[in-house]
Structure formats: C-alpha cells, structure tokens
Amino acid sequence: MVDAPSDAQVVSLARELVRRGLHDVALVQLERAPDDDAEVQHLRAISLREEGRLEEAEDTFSRLVDADPSHARAHHGLGLTLDQLGRAEDAQSAYLRAIALDPARPAFHNDLGFSRLAAGEPATARKHFERALSLDPDFAPARINLAASLTLLGREDEALRVLSQGRPLAAAMNDLGAVLELRGDTDRARARYRDAVELDPRFAPARRNLARLEPREETP
C-alpha cells in the first residue's frame, strides 16, 4: 500500500508545477494542500491569475495581504492582477507597497514602470525601468521597457544604445523594430528590421520580422 503524500510533498510538487508554468495542474494539486498555509494561498493566487481567473486571484491575493501586510510578493501579485483587470491606479498602489517592503527586487520596479508606461506616462516609467536596471543590469524586461519608454519620448537613438549594451547590434536593431511595431509605427519598424538584416543577413528573427511586414507582390 502506497502512503499518501505529506503536506510538504504536495506543496513542493505544486511549487514545481508553478515554476514550470503548469498552472492548471498546480491548481488541482493545491486542492490537496492545507488551506491555511500562506505559501499554498500564494501559489494558488499566482496560478489563478495565470489561468485568467482574475477575480478569484484578486480575492486570494487580497486575503494574503490582509493576513500578512508584510508579504511583499503578494502585494506585487495583487498589482499584476489589478493591472490585468484594468485598475491601473490600484495596481500602482500595490506595486508601491511591494517596493516599500522589498526595494531590492527589480521586477517590482519594472512592473510599476510598465503600468505607468501603459497609462501614457513614459517619462515616469523610464525612472522605474532605470531603477530596475540599477539593481540588475541583466534584467532583460526592464531593458526592453526602458527602450520602449525612450522611443515614446522621441529618443530612438538612446533606445538603441540601451538595447545594444552587451549584445550584437543586429539583435538590438531587431528589438527596436519590435518596439516600434508595438507602437503601431509599421514603416519605421520595417526599416529597423531591414537595418538588422543588413547588419547580419543570417540573423533569423529579423529576417522573419521583415518578411512578415514586407508588402507582398500580387501574382498576375
């Protein structure tokens, strides 16, 4: 007869499932875990958010921070959830609480910056991305987002310098094209993809992006 897994084994497996992005399976596993465990609730909240069950995620994160106001990651998770629900001001308040509790996490600063950027505040957002990079110069999301904020501020050359730090120029040019495409500036995005291909004709991501945006000739 096989013994039932212990609570610790159940939580350990759920933690690994969340790490792998298997959130639907994690939620099933967490049904077997003790409901009064803070880590269990945190893992459940993360998985609910990733599965798009945002109202349930908000409720779970809110109960976590009510029970433990010093839980920085729960404040951060609540901020992400509120942003997805379209409640930017509430989300930014949650990020600020997370940062006050644990100011050394670059992801907290980056996500606050992204919320500001989405709200049309690129100058303010830029400061948060720069703070994230000061904590971890290799934190790629903040680098991409900083380039996006600089591009929105009309500082495309500076954005390219940010993207090219420690990376091939063709890759940086391709990333800048992606930023411009996200802004809806298709013509300039196409030009940057073309620049990337000219810099490195073998750089496949830029070739694919350029092919996707190049106008196709009509077949007679």
N, C-alpha and C positions, 0 to 999 in steps of 0.2 A: 504493500500500500504506500502510495506516494504522499508525503506530508504536504499540506497546503503551504504556499509561500508565506513567509513572515511579512509583517507590515513594511519592514525595512527593504525587503526584496521587491515588494510591489512598487514602492516609491522609487527605488533605484531603476527598475525597468521603465517606469513612466518617465523618469528624468532622461533616460537614454532615448526613448521614443520621441520626446520633445526635441532633444538635441538633433535628431535625425529628420525632424520635420514631419513625423508621422502623427499628426495631432489628433486625427480621428481615432486611431488605435490607442493613443495615450488617454483619451477621454474614457474609453471603455476600461482600460486598466485602472484608472483613477477611481472608478466606481467601487473597486475592491479595497481602496485605501482608507485610512481613518479620516473622517470628515473634519475633525477638529485640528488637524495638522496644518500649520501655516504653509509649509512647502507644498503640500498637496493642493491647497487652495490656489497657491501662486501658479503651479503647473497647470491646474485646471483653467485658470483665468487666461493664461497665455494661449492654451490650446483652443479655448472658446473664441478668442479674438482671431486666431489664425484660421479658424473654420468659418469665420464670418458671423458668428453668433454674438454680435456686438453688445446687445442689451444685457445678455447674460454675463458677458465678460465685464462690462461696466459694473454690474451689481457685485460680482465676485471681487474685482479689484477694490471697489469702494468698501466692502466689508473688511478686506485685508487692511486697508489704511486706517479704518475706524478702530480696528482691534489693535493695530500697531502703527501709530503715526510716524515712527522712525524707519519704516520699511521703504527705503529709497526706491528699490526696483519696482515695488508695487505702485508707487506714485508715478514712476516712469511708464509702466504698463497702462495705468489709467489714462495718462496723457495720450499715448498712442491710440487707445481705444476711442477717446473723446475726439481726437483728430479725425479718425475714420467715420465718426458719427456726424462730422461737420460742425463740431462745437469748439472752434479754434481757441477762443478766449479761455474757456475752462481747461482745455488741453494745455495751454501755455502756463496756466497757474499750477497745474500738476507737475509739469516739467521743472518749473522753478522750485517747487517744494523738493523734488528729487535732487536737484543740483545743490540746494542748501544743505541737504543731508549727506550727499556724497559728491562733492565738486570735482573729484578726480576722474570721473567716468566720461570719456569723450563722447560716447553715444548719447548721453543726456543732453550735452550741449548741441550736438549735431541735430538731434530731433527737435529741440526747441528752435534751432535755426531754420530747419525745414518747414516747421509750422509758420514761422514768420515769413519765410520766402513765399509759401503758398498763399499767405494773406496779403501779398503785394508789398512787402517791406524788405527789399533786397539789401538795403544799407544796414539795417539792424541785423538781418540774418547773417550777413557777412561776418560780423563780430563774433557770433556764436560758432560759426564754422572755423574761424581762426583760433578761437579758444580750444576747440576740439583738437585741432592740429597741433597746438602748442603742447597738449597733453600726450598726443600720439601722432607724430609726423607721418606715420604709415597708415593712418586710418583713412582708407580709400573713400568711404561715403562722404566724409567731410571735405575731402579734396575735390570730388566731383561737384558737390553742392556749392562749395566756395567758387568754383569756376562758373557755375550757373548764376550765382548772385552777381559776380563781376560782369558777366555777359549782359545781364539785365541792366546793369549800371552803365553799359556802353564801354566797358573796359575789356574788350575782347583780347587784346594783346597780353594784358596781365593775366587773363584767364588761361591763355595758352601757356604762359610761363609756369603757372601753378600746376597745370596738368602734366607738364613735361619734366618736372623735377624728379630725377632718378629714373626716367622712363624714356623709351625711344620717341623721337619727335613725331613719327608717323602715328603711333598709338595715341599720343596727346592730341594730334590734329583730328583723329577719328572721334575721340571723346568730345572735342569741341563741336564737331559736326552733330553729334548726338544731342548735345545741349541745345544747339540752335534748332534742331528738328523738333525737340520737345516744345520749344517756344512757338513753333509753327512757322519758322523762318526757313522754308524749304530751299530757296535759292542759295542762301548763304551756307546752309548745311551741305548741300550738294557740292559747293565749291570747296569746303573744308575736307569732305571725303575725297574729292579729286586731288587735293593737295597731298593728302595722306598716301594715296596710291602712287602719286608721282615720287614721293619721298621713299616709298618702299613698295614696289609693284607686287611683292609677294605677300603683303600684309592682308590676309584673307578677310578680316572683319570690315576693313574699309572698302575692299572690293565688293563685298556683298551689299554694304550700305549704299555705295554708289550705284550699283546695278539696280537696286530697288527704287532709287529716285530718278535715275536717268529716264527721260522720255523714250518710249518705245516707238520705233518706226512702224507705220501702218503697212501691212502686207497688201500689195496690189491684188 
